[in-house]
Each structure stands twice: as structure tokens, then as C-alpha cells.
Amino acid sequence: MASPEIETLASALARLPGLGPRSARRAVLWLVKHRQTGLAQLVEALQVVERRLVECSICGNVDTTDPCSICADPRRDAKAICVVEDVADLWALDRAKLFSGTFHVLGGRLSALDGVRPEDLTIDRLLARVEAGGVDEVVLAMNATLEGQTTAHYLAERLDRFPVRITQLAHGLPVGGELDYLDEGTLAQALRARRPLA
Ligand SMILES: [Zn+2]
């Protein structure tokens, strides 16, 4: 039986995604053993983030500066905006280093079931960015779910009045994926998006 303070730490850690009570206790033990190198460093990193965390007023990314490091980067192509549902999607795409433009975080997706309406998302802010000019492509990078696709169609309609190219992520076979492991939705998408063999 550990002290109440250690138990409090363990239960705080257990609330993190991907960490259950067991791994949380293991993490606490590791921190106790690595007081100087691990614990002190973690406390400092948490404090810095807690003090400086802000939401970017342009794209909705979470960073320690506003505008965020992506919006403020002059090497980024401001003519292309990639629209994502959540910050996690932005980070995933940015980690892959495949997109050199800027981003826009919607803050969710339209959902009749969860009562998420267009005004609950940052759609007006996106339209204002496009309306301000200097944008020639909007990439709709929604998830390949029914709600994600509904959101993409809605956005495409709202963006229709602007002279911008609207593109969408292709959905299809994952790299290394074998056909008989795929669900029917993925297979159907891949078949619909088929292209001539070069
Ligand atoms: Zn930003």
C-alpha cells in the first residue's frame, strides 16, 4: 500500500489515454526510481506546457505560441489549407511531413447523434480565412467515417462560392494491407477511387 500522495499520482496518470491503473502504477514506480533524471524533467516539462499552452487564433492548433509555430513559419505555403477534425489529426499529418501548407482545426465533426452543429465548429473562421484571399486550395482531411464525410460535403458546399480548389484525401487500401483483411467500406472506397494503370 503506497502513500495517499503516490496513489493520487497513480490515479491521475491512469486517466491518460492508453494508460490503465496497472501501467500508471508502473510509471509511478519508474518515476520514483528516476527521481533526478525522469521525475524532475517531467515536472518541469509539465509546468512549462501548463504555463504556456495556448490555442492558435488562426488555425486552432495547440502550441506554446500564438500564432502557432506552423502558422508563423514563413516556409509554409499559406496558399494551401488542410482542414482536419482535431489537433491530433493535425499532429499526425504534420509528423508525416508530407504537407507543406497550413492547417485548420475544426474542433470536431458534424454529428446529428451528438448534437454537433456547424456553429459548434470553427467553420466561420475557416471561411473567413478563405475569404481574406491568398488561398487557392483547401484539402478536406476528414476521417473516413460517415460523420467525417458528411462534414466534408457540408464544407465543400460552403466553400463553393470561393475561387479555390477543393480536394479530399483519397481513401483506400492501407500500405501493406491485404485485401481479405479489409472491411467492405475500405474495399468499396478503393474500388471507387480506382485509376488507370500508368
Ligand atoms: Zn496556427
Residues whose N, C-alpha, C, O or C-beta is under 5 A from the ligand:
A	BS01	ZN	C56 I58 C59 G60 N61 P67 C68 C71
